[in-house]
């Protein structure tokens, strides 16, 4: 077979594939047209997190029949509609973190008048680390109906694929960006018995893995899930130490979900904070350590504070403890 014949066959196959996609889209649109959507209601609809094939018939019906579509990014909404072969006849408005409070009542006035207002984010379910909460809360305050058209979820996908316990879990959103906030948050979760789920971005994953190692040690089981539902979906399973090394050796790209095993009974007991100490008690312990071990009082204070975190993972104020130590020293001299 000649090169030309190869190319011709490839083009024909490509044409057949395009026809198959068009036929599938037409079939879905036809099925969606028979789905009844609620009127005079706010509807939160989940959109695909990567794979367009995960779009539900209800989402398609809502896009085709909603009076107003409030989208996190209108360009992405139209791109999704194009990929689904869907025409969006309703009014499309931008609804994002910076304007949704101002838009809430005007959109809800439309709902009160009988309109269907569809809320969609760029990917996944609105309100889950995405806009929508302000409108939902205001709708509840005004006694207006709110419902969901469920669908793809990166949190649930990652939980299902991680191979860790799913009967109890906690979702912690994005890992805090600031190093001190990140350290405090992870420290507060050391005794957490439930499976823990975080979102993270590629450019911060190395720092986060270092923080996980410090907080949970190298042997806690976890999974790093990236590009869920997409062509390059990958799940890296192992211990914190192993996954951290994989991040060093092969930095992951794309959107990331981290799933971390909860603490064992022994780990939870070891991580549980002792009785909360006061600033004065910390100053006294630091003074005793400074005198007994011959270290500077500032170094002793730093050690004592680190050893006695507060229940929320935060630490006593170092300056306050230092001042208390100075005051105690002055009292002794007097």
LINWOWO-V227753 format. One record per pair of residues at least 6 apart in sequence whose C-alpha atoms are under 8 Angstrom apart, sorted by sequence separation. I is the first residue (numbers start at 1). J is the second residue. If there is no record, write none. Layout:
BEGIN
i:I j:J
i:I j:J
END
This chain:
BEGIN
i:48 j:54
i:63 j:69
i:71 j:77
i:81 j:87
i:110 j:116
i:111 j:117
i:120 j:126
i:126 j:132
i:127 j:133
i:139 j:145
i:140 j:146
i:160 j:166
i:176 j:182
i:227 j:233
i:228 j:234
i:237 j:243
i:289 j:295
i:290 j:296
i:309 j:315
i:310 j:316
i:47 j:54
i:48 j:55
i:81 j:88
i:110 j:117
i:119 j:126
i:126 j:133
i:139 j:146
i:159 j:166
i:175 j:182
i:226 j:233
i:227 j:234
i:236 j:243
i:290 j:297
i:308 j:315
i:309 j:316
i:47 j:55
i:95 j:103
i:225 j:233
i:226 j:234
i:121 j:130
i:176 j:185
i:225 j:234
i:226 j:235
i:306 j:315
i:78 j:88
i:107 j:117
i:121 j:131
i:136 j:146
i:225 j:235
i:287 j:297
i:290 j:300
i:305 j:315
i:224 j:235
i:225 j:236
i:286 j:297
i:289 j:300
i:305 j:316
i:47 j:59
i:223 j:235
i:224 j:236
i:46 j:59
i:119 j:132
i:223 j:236
i:224 j:237
i:287 j:300
i:305 j:318
i:45 j:59
i:223 j:237
i:286 j:300
i:287 j:301
i:222 j:237
i:223 j:238
i:286 j:301
i:155 j:171
i:221 j:237
i:222 j:238
i:223 j:239
i:302 j:318
i:221 j:238
i:222 j:239
i:286 j:303
i:301 j:318
i:63 j:81
i:74 j:92
i:221 j:239
i:222 j:240
i:283 j:301
i:286 j:304
i:74 j:93
i:220 j:239
i:221 j:240
i:224 j:243
i:282 j:301
i:285 j:304
i:74 j:94
i:219 j:239
i:220 j:240
i:223 j:243
i:301 j:321
i:69 j:90
i:71 j:92
i:73 j:94
i:218 j:239
i:219 j:240
i:222 j:243
i:301 j:322
i:35 j:57
i:64 j:86
i:67 j:89
i:68 j:90
i:69 j:91
i:70 j:92
i:71 j:93
i:72 j:94
i:73 j:95
i:218 j:240
i:219 j:241
i:282 j:304
i:35 j:58
i:63 j:86
i:64 j:87
i:65 j:88
i:67 j:90
i:68 j:91
i:69 j:92
i:70 j:93
i:71 j:94
i:72 j:95
i:73 j:96
i:175 j:198
i:217 j:240
i:218 j:241
i:282 j:305
i:37 j:61
i:60 j:84
i:63 j:87
i:64 j:88
i:65 j:89
i:66 j:90
i:67 j:91
i:68 j:92
i:69 j:93
i:70 j:94
i:71 j:95
i:72 j:96
i:170 j:194
i:172 j:196
i:173 j:197
i:174 j:198
i:175 j:199
i:216 j:240
i:217 j:241
i:218 j:242
i:298 j:322
i:32 j:57
i:36 j:61
i:37 j:62
i:63 j:88
i:64 j:89
i:65 j:90
i:68 j:93
i:70 j:95
i:71 j:96
i:125 j:150
i:169 j:194
i:170 j:195
i:171 j:196
i:172 j:197
i:173 j:198
i:174 j:199
i:175 j:200
i:186 j:211
i:190 j:215
i:31 j:57
i:32 j:58
i:35 j:61
i:60 j:86
i:64 j:90
i:125 j:151
i:168 j:194
i:169 j:195
i:170 j:196
i:171 j:197
i:172 j:198
i:173 j:199
i:174 j:200
i:186 j:212
i:190 j:216
i:226 j:252
i:227 j:253
i:63 j:90
i:108 j:135
i:124 j:151
i:125 j:152
i:168 j:195
i:169 j:196
i:170 j:197
i:171 j:198
i:172 j:199
i:177 j:204
i:213 j:240
i:226 j:253
i:227 j:254
i:228 j:255
i:29 j:57
i:32 j:60
i:33 j:61
i:37 j:65
i:52 j:80
i:124 j:152
i:125 j:153
i:169 j:197
i:183 j:211
i:187 j:215
i:212 j:240
i:213 j:241
i:226 j:254
i:227 j:255
i:28 j:57
i:32 j:61
i:37 j:66
i:124 j:153
i:166 j:195
i:182 j:211
i:186 j:215
i:226 j:255
i:227 j:256
i:104 j:134
i:105 j:135
i:124 j:154
i:165 j:195
i:226 j:256
i:29 j:60
i:52 j:83
i:100 j:131
i:104 j:135
i:108 j:139
i:164 j:195
i:209 j:240
i:213 j:244
i:225 j:256
i:226 j:257
i:277 j:308
i:29 j:61
i:52 j:84
i:100 j:132
i:112 j:144
i:183 j:215
i:224 j:256
i:225 j:257
i:276 j:308
i:97 j:130
i:101 j:134
i:105 j:138
i:111 j:144
i:175 j:208
i:224 j:257
i:225 j:258
i:276 j:309
i:97 j:131
i:100 j:134
i:101 j:135
i:104 j:138
i:210 j:244
i:224 j:258
i:225 j:259
i:274 j:308
i:276 j:310
i:96 j:131
i:100 j:135
i:209 j:244
i:223 j:258
i:224 j:259
i:273 j:308
i:276 j:311
i:95 j:131
i:96 j:132
i:108 j:144
i:222 j:258
i:223 j:259
i:273 j:309
i:95 j:132
i:222 j:259
i:223 j:260
i:273 j:310
i:279 j:316
i:159 j:197
i:206 j:244
i:222 j:260
i:273 j:311
i:283 j:321
i:287 j:325
i:221 j:260
i:222 j:261
i:282 j:321
i:283 j:322
i:286 j:325
i:220 j:260
i:221 j:261
i:206 j:247
i:220 j:261
i:279 j:320
i:280 j:321
i:283 j:324
i:284 j:325
i:155 j:197
i:205 j:247
i:206 j:248
i:279 j:321
i:283 j:325
i:220 j:263
i:129 j:173
i:280 j:324
i:77 j:122
i:206 j:251
i:279 j:324
i:280 j:325
i:76 j:122
i:68 j:115
i:70 j:117
i:67 j:115
i:68 j:116
i:69 j:117
i:70 j:118
i:71 j:119
i:72 j:120
i:73 j:121
i:66 j:115
i:67 j:116
i:68 j:117
i:69 j:118
i:70 j:119
i:71 j:120
i:72 j:121
i:73 j:122
i:202 j:251
i:66 j:116
i:67 j:117
i:68 j:118
i:69 j:119
i:70 j:120
i:71 j:121
i:72 j:122
i:202 j:252
i:66 j:117
i:67 j:118
i:69 j:120
i:71 j:122
i:202 j:253
i:66 j:118
i:202 j:254
i:201 j:254
i:202 j:255
i:201 j:255
i:202 j:256
i:63 j:118
i:200 j:255
i:201 j:256
i:29 j:85
i:62 j:118
i:199 j:255
i:200 j:256
i:29 j:86
i:199 j:256
i:200 j:257
i:164 j:222
i:199 j:257
i:200 j:258
i:25 j:84
i:26 j:85
i:72 j:131
i:198 j:257
i:199 j:258
i:25 j:85
i:162 j:222
i:197 j:257
i:198 j:258
i:162 j:223
i:197 j:258
i:198 j:259
i:162 j:224
i:197 j:259
i:22 j:85
i:162 j:225
i:196 j:259
i:197 j:260
i:195 j:259
i:196 j:260
i:195 j:260
i:196 j:261
i:42 j:108
i:195 j:261
i:196 j:262
i:158 j:225
i:194 j:261
i:195 j:262
i:194 j:262
i:42 j:111
i:193 j:262
i:194 j:263
i:40 j:110
i:41 j:111
i:158 j:228
i:192 j:262
i:193 j:263
i:40 j:111
i:41 j:112
i:157 j:228
i:191 j:262
i:192 j:263
i:193 j:264
i:39 j:111
i:40 j:112
i:191 j:263
i:193 j:265
i:40 j:113
i:41 j:114
i:43 j:116
i:45 j:118
i:47 j:120
i:50 j:123
i:162 j:235
i:190 j:263
i:40 j:114
i:41 j:115
i:42 j:116
i:43 j:117
i:44 j:118
i:45 j:119
i:46 j:120
i:47 j:121
i:49 j:123
i:154 j:228
i:161 j:235
i:39 j:114
i:40 j:115
i:41 j:116
i:42 j:117
i:43 j:118
i:44 j:119
i:45 j:120
i:46 j:121
i:47 j:122
i:48 j:123
i:49 j:124
i:162 j:237
i:193 j:268
i:39 j:115
i:40 j:116
i:41 j:117
i:42 j:118
i:43 j:119
i:44 j:120
i:47 j:123
i:48 j:124
i:191 j:267
i:192 j:268
i:39 j:116
i:40 j:117
i:42 j:119
i:46 j:123
i:47 j:124
i:190 j:267
i:191 j:268
i:38 j:116
i:46 j:124
i:47 j:125
i:190 j:268
i:191 j:269
i:46 j:125
i:191 j:270
i:45 j:125
i:46 j:126
i:191 j:271
i:44 j:125
i:45 j:126
i:190 j:271
i:191 j:272
i:44 j:126
i:190 j:272
i:59 j:149
i:58 j:149
i:42 j:136
i:56 j:151
i:164 j:259
i:55 j:151
i:164 j:260
i:165 j:261
i:42 j:139
i:54 j:151
i:55 j:152
i:162 j:259
i:164 j:261
i:54 j:152
i:158 j:257
i:158 j:258
i:159 j:259
i:158 j:259
i:42 j:144
i:44 j:146
i:155 j:257
i:41 j:144
i:42 j:145
i:43 j:146
i:44 j:147
i:45 j:148
i:46 j:149
i:48 j:151
i:49 j:152
i:154 j:257
i:41 j:145
i:42 j:146
i:43 j:147
i:44 j:148
i:45 j:149
i:46 j:150
i:47 j:151
i:48 j:152
i:49 j:153
i:40 j:145
i:41 j:146
i:42 j:147
i:43 j:148
i:44 j:149
i:45 j:150
i:46 j:151
i:47 j:152
i:49 j:154
i:41 j:147
i:43 j:149
i:44 j:150
i:45 j:151
i:46 j:152
i:46 j:153
i:188 j:311
i:188 j:312
i:189 j:313
i:188 j:313
i:187 j:313
i:188 j:314
i:185 j:312
i:186 j:313
i:184 j:312
i:185 j:313
i:184 j:313
i:184 j:314
i:50 j:227
i:50 j:228
i:51 j:229
i:49 j:228
i:50 j:229
i:51 j:230
i:49 j:229
i:50 j:230
END
